[in-house]
Amino acid sequence: MTKADIVNEISESTGIEKHVVQSTVEAFMSVVKNSMGGGENVYLRGFGSFILKKRAEKTGRNISKNTSIVIPEHYIPAFKPAKTFAADVKSKVKA
């Protein structure tokens, strides 16, 4: 499912015009990105959490030059679904 699909579904189910839904979805994504960029996690009760995970410093290999490089400590964004959300998906999806 793409962002356009999400906008279409929300527009059809609520009756709100697509351009209004589009700007709302864009604003939501912008708020999440800015919050996480500022080091803040985003919690959506019943849906999940957008969290920052810390990756420790480690040594990597550049195999083309046969040298070791140090990859510094850094943070990556991650999504952790709520238990109810994960259980709902698990019960509906058949492998």
C-alpha positions as CSV (number, residue, x, y, z in Angstrom):
1,M,0.0,0.0,0.0
2,T,1.4,3.4,-1.0
3,K,0.7,6.9,0.5
4,A,-1.6,7.5,-2.5
5,D,-3.6,4.4,-1.6
6,I,-3.9,5.5,2.0
7,V,-5.1,9.0,0.9
8,N,-7.7,7.4,-1.4
9,E,-9.0,5.0,1.3
10,I,-9.3,7.8,3.9
11,S,-11.0,10.1,1.4
12,E,-13.5,7.4,0.4
13,S,-14.3,6.3,3.9
14,T,-14.7,9.8,5.4
15,G,-16.0,11.8,2.4
16,I,-13.2,14.4,2.8
17,E,-11.6,15.7,-0.4
18,K,-8.4,14.0,-1.4
19,H,-6.2,17.2,-1.3
20,V,-7.3,17.9,2.3
21,V,-6.5,14.3,3.3
22,Q,-3.2,14.5,1.4
23,S,-2.1,17.6,3.3
24,T,-3.1,16.0,6.6
25,V,-1.1,12.9,5.9
26,E,1.9,15.0,4.9
27,A,1.6,17.1,8.0
28,F,1.4,14.0,10.2
29,M,4.5,12.5,8.6
30,S,6.3,15.9,8.9
31,V,5.5,16.0,12.7
32,V,6.8,12.5,13.2
33,K,10.0,13.2,11.2
34,N,10.7,16.4,13.1
35,S,10.0,14.9,16.5
36,M,12.3,12.0,15.8
37,G,14.9,14.3,14.3
38,G,14.8,16.2,17.6
39,G,15.5,13.0,19.6
40,E,11.9,12.5,20.7
41,N,9.9,9.2,20.4
42,V,6.3,9.3,19.1
43,Y,3.7,7.2,20.8
44,L,0.3,6.4,19.3
45,R,-1.8,4.4,21.8
46,G,-3.4,1.3,20.2
47,F,-1.3,1.6,17.1
48,G,2.4,1.6,18.0
49,S,5.5,3.7,18.7
50,F,8.0,5.4,16.4
51,I,11.2,5.1,18.5
52,L,14.9,5.8,18.1
53,K,17.3,2.9,18.5
54,K,20.9,3.4,19.5
55,R,23.5,1.5,17.5
56,A,26.8,1.1,19.3
57,E,30.2,1.9,17.7
58,K,31.6,-1.0,15.8
59,T,34.4,-1.9,13.4
60,G,33.5,-2.6,9.8
61,R,35.5,-3.8,6.8
62,N,36.0,-2.1,3.5
63,I,36.6,-5.3,1.5
64,S,37.6,-3.5,-1.8
65,K,40.5,-1.7,0.0
66,N,41.1,-4.5,2.6
67,T,41.0,-1.9,5.5
68,S,39.1,-1.6,8.8
69,I,36.9,1.4,9.4
70,V,35.2,2.5,12.6
71,I,31.4,3.0,12.3
72,P,30.5,5.6,15.0
73,E,27.6,5.2,17.4
74,H,24.4,6.4,15.8
75,Y,20.6,6.3,16.1
76,I,18.1,4.8,13.6
77,P,14.3,5.2,13.5
78,A,12.2,2.1,14.2
79,F,8.5,1.2,14.6
80,K,7.3,-1.0,17.4
81,P,3.6,-2.0,16.9
82,A,1.2,-2.0,19.9
83,K,0.3,-5.5,21.2
84,T,-3.3,-5.1,20.1
85,F,-2.2,-4.0,16.6
86,A,0.2,-6.9,16.2
87,A,-2.4,-9.4,17.5
88,D,-5.0,-8.1,15.1
89,V,-2.6,-8.4,12.1
90,K,-1.5,-11.8,13.2
91,S,-5.1,-13.1,13.4
92,K,-6.1,-11.7,10.0
93,V,-3.0,-12.6,7.9
94,K,-2.7,-16.2,6.8
95,A,0.7,-17.4,5.6
